[in-house]
Amino acid sequence: MKNFRLGLTLMLVCSSLLFIRCTPEQIMASSTKEIIQQGTWSVGYYFDGQDRTADYHGYEFTFNSSGAVSCTDGTNTYSGTWSTHKDSGSNEMLTMNIQNAPASINSLDTDWTIGSVALNSIGMKNASSTQLVLKKL
């Protein structure tokens, strides 16, 4: 009887150890390119000498896997291109070029150095230290 209890106890302990290492499935994206293609984005923060985030209120951006980007304000839609690459210092870069858009949107047409990437936001800055954070809607 003692051996049966000991065997049962060991079996329960071993069985429970199998489940301790299990982790919930998580959505993982390995790069800015994969993350930015998921959903619609807005400008969550834009700083160029002062906070100019309000200039981008109402604009939504969609980045397609084909390298096309669209920007809409609900009435007008502007199209362009986007890409990611590594610079000579192995920093991840994002480049946008949106055609025939208002001046505030055209100011996004530059090379951005990626500083932080999360599933809900991408923080970056350009060569003149302008800061941009895209926020997922």
Secondary structure, 3 states (H helix, E strand, C coil): CHHHHHHHHHHHHHHHHHHHCCCCCCCCCCCHHHHHCCCEEEEEEEECCCECHHHHCCCEEEECCCCEEEEECCCCEEEEEEEEEECCCCCEEEEEEECCCCHHHHCCCCEEEEEEECCCEEEEECCCCCEEEEEEC
